[in-house]
Amino acid sequence: MFALVKKSAAAPARTGGASIGVDWGLVSMFTTSTGQILGQNLHTWLTERDSELTALTAQLQRHGLKPSKSARFRALNTRIRAYVRNEVGRLLNQLATQDVREIVVEKLDFRFGGLSKRLNRIVSRAGRAAVTKKLASLTETSGIAVTEVNPAHTSRTCSGCGYVDARNRTSQQRFRCRFCGRKLLADINAARTVLGRSGVQGGWLCWSRDRVLAWLDREFTARWRYDPTRLRERPTARGRSTAPSLPAESIAA
């Protein structure tokens, strides 16, 4: 039996619209450089499924059964994967309806803090496959360009002044630069940092973390005439950076 499959022509590349950075986060599935927060219920849902998965695994092990041999276990895995795939598709479709010509993403690491290794493996595989497939689909059907960049230090780099320090991220959700004092949601800062890498040497995709940091430090030194390695060695004083303060107008928005 034969069936005809009609393949539509690829959509022309969008020439107008914005270029936006997208960050995969813990509290929300996607956060954009323009401040959109998408998929805020994901972590709560996954936490609930993780409890189910952990309890079921323990129950099966007490009875000497392999989880992979359990229909109930396989069904729960299928449900988790399907949910992640559906959320990825739904949220990226939202972005596609907007005036966007390019989406800049980092090589995503689909792992969540506070969840079991088993669930993280499930989410990682399902999420990575779903995002890769959906982004390719957006290029083909909507003409949206997708640019991938190196994820090294995006969560530690200030999107304003370029200073890199692990202590810039004061919590999972908050970011406060120890050099320039910029404050904003950590995922928005990361998305803006991701966007900023879209125009530099192929997004540094083949670079090591150390090489990325060395480049960022050289750029920072050239811009501000301060050695960032020495700044990182300085302790905070009452929660504030000991680095000299800078005029607000000197920091890029």
N, C-alpha and C positions, 0 to 999 in steps of 0.2 A: 504494500500500500504506500502511495506517495502523497505528499502534501506540499503545496506550494508555500514558500516562505517569502514574504515581501519585505525587503530591506529598504528602509527609507534613507534618503541621502542625508549626509551629515549636515547639521545646521551651520550656517556661516558664522565665523568668529564675530563676537560682539565687538564693536569699535567704540561704543560709548559706555558710560557707566563707571562705577568706582572699582578700584582694586582694593580688596579687603583681606586682612589677615584673620586666620581662624585658629583658635587654640582648643585642644581637647583638655577638659578639666575634670576635677574630682567632684565639685559641687554641681556643675552643669556639664552636659555633654559637649556643647560647643559655645565658645564665647568669641565674639568678633572684635576687630580693632575699632569698630564704630560703636561698641558698647552693647551690642545685642547679646542677651544671655538666653540660650536655647537648651531645652531639655533638663530643667532643674529638678525634675522628679526621678531622674535616672538612678542616682545613688541610693535614694531611699528604697526604690523598688528592688535594686540589686541586693541591698542589705537584707531585705525580707527573704529573697530567694536564697541568699547565702545561708541563712538560718535553716531553711528547709533542706538545702543540699547537705549541710553539715550533719544535721540530725538524721537524715536518711542514710548517709554514708556510714555513720556510727552504728545505726541499727542493722544494716546489712553486714557489717564487719562482725558484729556480735554473733550473728547467725552463720558466720563463715562463708558469706556470699560475696562475690566480686560485684562491685557497683555496675560494671559494664554488662553484667548478665541480668540486671533488673530492668524490667519494662518500665517501672515507675521512675527509676533513676534516668533512663534514657529519655522518657517523656519530659522530665523536668529540664534536662539539658536542651532538648529541642525547643521548649518554651522560652528558655533564656536566650538562646541564639536568635529565635524568631523575633523576640521583643527588641533586642539590640539592632537587628537588621531593619525592622520597621521604623524604629526611632531615627536611625541614621538617615533612611530614605525620606521620612517625613520632614525632618529638620533641614536637610540639605535642599529639599524641594522648596522650602520657605525662602531660602537664600536665592534660589534660582528665579523666583518671581520678582525679585528686587532688581534695581538698576545696577547690576554688577557685571563687570566684564572679565574679572579675574579673581580667583580665590587662591590665596597663598597659604599653604599648610606646612607644618613640620612633619618629618617622618614620625608618625604618631606611635606612642608607646601606650597601649591600651591596658594599663594596670591601675588599680584603685587601692588606695590605702585603706586599711581596716577590713579588707575582705580576704577570704581564704585563698591559698595558692590554687586550689582546684577551680574556684569560680573565676579567679583572675585569668587562668588559662583559657577557660571557655569564652570569657568576654574578649580577651585579647585576640583570639582567632576569629571570632565572629565579627568583632568590631573592625579589625584591620581589613578583612575581606570585604565587609559591607561598604566601608568608606572608599576603598580603592575602586570597587565596582561602581559605586554611585557617582563618584567624581568623574570617572571616565564617561559615564552616561551623560552627565551634565555637559561635558565638552561636546559630545556627539549630538545630543538632542537640543541643547540650548545655546551652544556656541560660547560657553564660558571657559576661559583658559584656566588651567590649574598649574600652579607652580609649587614645587616642593623644595624646602630648605632644611638645612641642618638644625636639629633641635638643641644642640649643645648650649647650655647656659641661658636659654630663653627665659626661664623662670627667675633667674638671678640678675638679669640685665635691666637697667633702667631705660625705658623707652624714651626718656627725655634727654638725659646727659650721657648715657652709654656706660655708666659705672657698673661693674660686675662685682657682686658680693652676695654670698649666701645669706647674710643677715639682712639684706634688703627685703626679703620676704619674711615679714614679721609673724605671719600665721598662714594657714592654708589659703585663706581668702584675701588677706591684706598685704599690700606692698608699700613700703616706705623707703625711698632711696636714702642711704646714709651719706651721700655726697650732696645732692641738690635738694633733698627733702620732699621730692614728689610723692604724693599719696594717691593711690587708686586701687581698685580691685586687682588682685594679683593676676587673674586670668585675662583681664583687659590689657594689662601691661604686657603680658606674654604675647597676646595676639598682635599688639602693635610692634613688638620686637620681631616677631615672625614676619610681619609685613615689611619691615625695614630691611630684611635680608634678601628680599626677592630680586634686588638689582645688583647684588655683589657676587662676582665670580661663580656663577652657577649655584648660588645659595650655599656654597661651601659644603656641598653634599658629600664629597670624598675626604673632607678634612677630619682630623681627630679632635677630640674635645680640647686637648692641650693647644693645638694649633689655632683653634677658634679663639680660645681665651687670649693667647699671645697677640692675635690680630686685634681683638677688641681693646686690649690694654694699650697697644701702640696708638690706636685711633683716639682713645681717651687722652693719652698723654699729649698727643699732637694738638688736640682741641683745647684742653684745659691747663696744660703745663703742670700737671700734678702726676706723681707716680702712683698708680692705683694699687700696686703691690704693697707699698708702704701704708696706704690708706686702709687696706684690708687688715693690716696688723694692729691698727689703732683700736683700742677698746671704745665702747660707747660711754658717754657721760650722761647719766640720767635719761637714757633711752635715745639720746641724740648723737649724731655723728660729730666727731671732733674735727672734721674737715671744714675749711673756711666756707662761709655761706656765699652764695652767688645771687646776683640780681635776677629776679624772676624773668625779666625779658631776655636773659641770655640763654634760657633753657627752651629748646624747641618744643612746641605744643605737640 
